[in-house]
Amino acid sequence: MNEILEQALLYDFYGELLTDHQKEIYEQFMLEDFSLSEIAQGEGISRQGVHDLVRRCQKILEGYEAKLHLVEKFLSVKEKVREINEALDAYEKEGTDINTMVGEIRQISHTIIEEL
């Protein structure tokens, strides 16, 4: 997965667990695409201080994911929903037997429930 997308997902799921100061700096760097220098100047801290804070936030967010696996579960469920949509498309476009389609969807939904 793209590192920027991965960091954005981690922030979406766990960002509220950061302090207000950490969130502000991390958002400016990752989401608003400010440079380390721009953030440092605006916050009145060193560029190295901003760099260290961003890296620490990344480690914190990755630590939450390592323990809770919410992003992993989200991506898995998203993939399973895609599979359900493919089964429905096959039914609509190719005339797949309805019992086959229902069986596939039941199996996929069972997998989703097991993973949660």
Backbone as a ProteinNet text record, in pm:
[ID]
protein_1_A
[PRIMARY]
MNEILEQALLYDFYGELLTDHQKEIYEQFMLEDFSLSEIAQGEGISRQGVHDLVRRCQKILEGYEAKLHLVEKFLSVKEKVREINEALDAYEKEGTDINTMVGEIRQISHTIIEEL
[TERTIARY]
85	0	90.1	46.3	116	136.3	257.4	288.3	202.2	176.7	94	-48.5	-101.5	-236.5	-242	-139.6	-134	-132.9	-50.9	-44.5	-177.1	-242.8	-372.4	-477.4	-477.6	-571.2	-544	-417.1	-382.1	-430.5	-412.1	-455.8	-608.7	-677.7	-824.1	-875.7	-812.3	-858.8	-811.4	-688.5	-629.8	-589	-610.1	-564.5	-618.5	-740	-799.7	-729	-645.7	-572.1	-442.4	-407.5	-290.8	-331	-231.3	-260	-297.3	-357.6	-394.7	-273	-162.2	-39.3	11.9	13.2	57.9	-32.5	-164.8	-258.8	-235	-216.5	-197.1	-73.8	37.6	162.4	149	96.7	84.7	-7.4	-118.6	-210.1	-143.3	-70.2	-2.5	96.5	168.8	270.4	209	122.8	72.3	-48	-139.4	-263.1	-261.1	-194.9	-190.9	-62.7	28.8	152.3	242.7	245.3	339.8	478.2	580.3	717.2	752	856.8	902.6	938.9	1001.9	1042.9	923.1	821.1	701.3	633.6	623.9	561.6	645.9	776.6	867.2	854.6	851.1	840.5	707.7	598.9	467.2	450.4	517.4	503.5	610.6	713.4	821.1	911.2	926.8	1017.3	1113.9	1212.4	1312.1	1255.2	1317	1279.7	1299.1	1409	1436.7	1329.8	1283.2	1176.4	1048.3	1015.6	897.4	916.9	1034.9	1066	1050.7	1107.7	1099.1	954.6	876.7	736.9	655.9	678.3	606.7	642	770.2	812.9	755.2	753.3	697	547.7	476.3	333.6	313.1	396.1	385.1	404.3	503.1	528.5	410.9	354.5	239.6	122	92.1	-20.1	3.3	125.5	159.3	148.8	183.3	170.9	26.4	-62.6	-205.5	-254.5	-211.7	-254.4	-200.5	-77.4	-18.5	-98.6	-159.5	-236.3	-383	-442.4	-586.5	-627.1	-543.4	-566.2	-694	-734.7	-857.8	-845.5	-732.1	-712.7	-709.5	-639.7	-632.2	-771.8	-853.2	-989.3	-1074.4	-1059.1	-1133.2	-1101.3	-972.4	-932.4	-981.4	-981	-1030	-1179.7	-1256.6	-1400.8	-1428.4	-1351.4	-1367	-1345.7	-1245.6	-1217.9	-1333	-1387.1	-1497.3	-1622.8	-1648.2	-1761.7	-1741.2	-1616.8	-1586.4	-1619.8	-1586	-1615.6	-1766.9	-1841.8	-1988.2	-2040.8	-1987.4	-2030.7	-1996.8	-1883.4	-1846.1	-1944.4	-1984.2	-2081.1	-2214.4	-2256.1	-2381.5	-2370.5	-2256.3	-2234.5	-2239.9	-2178.3	-2179.4	-2322	-2401	-2541.6	-2617.4	-2597.4	-2670.2	-2624.2	-2493.3	-2439.2	-2427.5	-2388.7	-2359.1	-2468.1	-2568.5	-2676.8	-2636.9	-2543.1	-2502.7	-2625.3	-2627.9	-2737.7	-2752.9	-2878	-2904	-2858.1	-2872.3	-2828.2	-2676.1	-2605.8	-2460	-2421.2	-2488.6	-2459.2	-2490	-2605.2	-2642.5	-2541.9	-2499.6	-2399.9	-2267.8	-2223.9	-2099.7	-2111.5	-2224.1	-2243.4	-2251	-2319.1	-2324.6	-2185	-2105.9	-1970.1	-1885.1	-1895.5	-1819	-1865	-1996.9	-2047.2	-2005.9	-2001.6	-1955.2	-1808.3	-1727	-1586.4	-1573.5	-1654.3	-1650.4	-1680.9	-1784.8	-1822.7	-1711.4	-1650.7	-1540.4	-1421.5	-1392.7	-1277.4	-1300.4	-1426.2	-1455.7	-1452.4
-117.3	0	124.3	225.6	352.6	405.4	450.5	494.1	612	705.4	821.5	777.3	688	635.6	558.8	479.7	403.8	497.3	601.2	696.4	770.6	803.6	871.3	780.8	652.6	558.6	542.2	529.3	517.6	640.2	756.9	880.4	884.3	841.3	839.5	752	638.7	546.1	581.5	629.7	646.7	790	883	1020.5	1086.2	1054	1115.4	1072.6	971.5	926.9	1005.6	1089.6	1177.1	1300.7	1368.9	1494.7	1600.8	1710.2	1817.3	1871.3	1887.9	1938.6	1840	1712.2	1610.3	1608.7	1615.5	1615.4	1735.1	1850.5	1972.2	1961.6	1919.8	1907.5	1797.8	1683.7	1570.6	1604.2	1670.3	1710.4	1806.7	1902.6	1998.2	1927.5	1831.2	1761.7	1661.4	1573.8	1463.1	1502.3	1579.3	1606	1737.2	1838.4	1968.6	1989.2	1893.3	1892.4	2012.9	2059.5	2165.1	2102.9	2181.6	2133.4	2138.7	2065.6	2069.1	2211	2284.4	2423	2513.9	2497.5	2581.3	2556.6	2431.2	2397.6	2451	2430.5	2476.6	2626.8	2700.8	2845.9	2886.2	2822.4	2854.5	2817	2710.9	2662.5	2716.7	2778.4	2833	2725	2614.2	2509	2478.2	2395.7	2365.1	2267.7	2268.8	2176.3	2032.9	2008.8	1875.5	1834.5	1931	1903.4	1858.9	1924.1	1885.6	1745.4	1722	1590.2	1480.7	1502.9	1403.6	1380	1487.1	1474.5	1397	1424.7	1353.1	1204.7	1173.2	1032.4	963.1	1033.3	976.5	949.5	1041.7	1021.1	899.3	884.9	768.8	640	638.1	518	490.4	594.9	578.4	518.2	574.9	526	382	350.8	213.9	118.1	166.4	84.1	49.8	148.2	121	16.3	29.4	-66.1	-205.4	-213.2	-343.3	-413	-335.3	-393.6	-417.2	-325	-329.8	-380.6	-364.6	-413.3	-359	-237.2	-182.4	-151	-96.9	-66.3	-195.7	-294.5	-425	-484.5	-479.2	-533.3	-452.5	-320.3	-234.6	-270.1	-282.9	-313.9	-452.8	-546.1	-680	-678.2	-608.6	-599.9	-527.9	-424.3	-351.8	-445.2	-531.2	-629.1	-729	-772.4	-868.5	-805.9	-680.4	-611.3	-602.1	-579.1	-578.4	-714.8	-822.2	-957.4	-980.4	-929	-940.1	-866.9	-747.8	-671.6	-744.9	-812.2	-890.9	-1006.4	-1071.4	-1180.9	-1128.7	-1012.5	-952.8	-912.8	-856.5	-819.6	-943.3	-1053	-1177	-1227.3	-1214.2	-1256	-1170.8	-1037.8	-946.4	-955.7	-962.8	-955	-1090.3	-1190.8	-1320.8	-1423.9	-1385.7	-1479.2	-1593.9	-1570	-1672.2	-1720.7	-1847	-1906.3	-1835.1	-1804.7	-1730.1	-1807.6	-1938.1	-2017.6	-2011.8	-2009.3	-1996.6	-1861.6	-1755.9	-1621.6	-1609.9	-1658.7	-1652	-1728.5	-1844.1	-1922.9	-1847.9	-1782.2	-1704.2	-1590.3	-1519.3	-1405.2	-1452	-1563.3	-1616.7	-1653	-1713.8	-1751.8	-1628.1	-1526.8	-1403.9	-1335.4	-1328.7	-1263.2	-1340.6	-1471.9	-1553.4	-1521.5	-1506.2	-1471.5	-1336	-1240.6	-1106.3	-1116.4	-1188.4	-1202.4	-1269.9	-1371.6	-1441	-1350	-1262.3	-1173	-1063.5	-1026.7	-922	-978.8
0	0	0	-67.1	-71.1	72	103.2	240	283.2	193.5	228.2	257.4	175.1	198.4	329.8	355.8	480.6	601.7	596.5	708	724.4	612.9	619.7	684.2	647.2	709	858	892.1	1034	1110.7	1051.3	1117.6	1128.1	1021.6	1026	1140	1160.6	1262.6	1403.7	1415.7	1548.6	1582.1	1490.8	1511.2	1636.9	1672.8	1792.5	1921.1	1912.9	2030.8	2050.4	1954.2	1968.6	2047.7	2103.3	2172.2	2069.2	2113.5	2021.3	1947	2017	1955	1850	1883.6	1787.9	1665.2	1686.6	1574.3	1483.2	1541.8	1462.9	1373.7	1431.5	1355.1	1249.4	1288.8	1196.9	1079.7	1107.6	1001.1	904	957.2	869.9	778.4	831.8	751.8	654.7	704.5	622.8	536.1	590.1	518.5	441.2	496.7	431.5	351.4	359.9	280.4	307.4	432.8	470.4	483.5	457.4	476.2	624.5	660.7	799.8	840.4	749.7	777.8	798.7	715.8	730.2	864.7	902	1030.6	1145.3	1135.3	1240.9	1260.8	1152.7	1161.6	1225.8	1183.1	1237.1	1383.3	1425.6	1563.5	1657	1598	1681	1738.9	1664.9	1708.6	1594.5	1622.2	1519.6	1416.3	1300	1193.4	1241.7	1313.7	1367.9	1468.8	1546.3	1643.3	1573.9	1463.2	1385.8	1328.4	1272.4	1215.1	1320	1436.6	1544.7	1587.2	1595.3	1636.8	1533.8	1405.8	1299.7	1304.8	1318.3	1324.9	1448.8	1560.7	1683.2	1665.2	1600.6	1574	1484.5	1381.8	1294.1	1372.7	1459.6	1541.4	1635.7	1692.8	1782.7	1706.3	1589.4	1509.2	1464.1	1422.6	1382.6	1501.1	1619.4	1739.8	1770.7	1755.3	1774.6	1674.4	1548.4	1447	1477.6	1525.9	1558.8	1668.7	1756.9	1866.9	1830.8	1754.4	1731	1592.3	1493.3	1356.4	1292.2	1327	1271.6	1122.4	1079.9	938.2	857.9	908.8	842.5	824.8	929.2	921.9	824.8	827.9	735.9	591.1	559.2	422.3	379.9	472.9	443.1	413.3	494.1	471.8	339.5	311.4	185.2	65.8	75.2	-30.8	-43.5	67.6	65.6	3.2	30.8	-30.2	-181.7	-223.8	-366.9	-428.7	-357.5	-406.1	-417.1	-320.3	-326	-449.2	-473.7	-591.2	-721.1	-725.2	-842.8	-864.5	-754.6	-765.7	-818.1	-770.9	-819.1	-965.6	-1003.7	-1144.4	-1234.1	-1188.6	-1267.3	-1284	-1180.4	-1188	-1288.5	-1282.2	-1370.3	-1515.3	-1536.9	-1673.4	-1741	-1664.1	-1724.1	-1699.6	-1622.5	-1596	-1505.3	-1414.3	-1319.1	-1242.2	-1214	-1137.9	-1004.2	-968.9	-845.2	-722.4	-723.3	-608.5	-592.2	-703.5	-699.6	-640.6	-688.7	-639.3	-489.6	-448.5	-306.5	-222	-269.3	-197.4	-182.3	-290.1	-284.6	-184.3	-190.1	-99.5	45.3	69	206.8	257.6	171	210.8	241.4	157.9	179.7	307.9	329.5	450.7	575.6	566.1	679	710	604.9	623.2	691.1	650	711.3	860.5	894.5	1036.1	1116.5	1059.8	1128.2	1153.1	1056.6	1069	1171.9	1193.6	1290	1429.4
[MASK]
++++++++++++++++++++++++++++++++++++++++++++++++++++++++++++++++++++++++++++++++++++++++++++++++++++++++++++++++++++

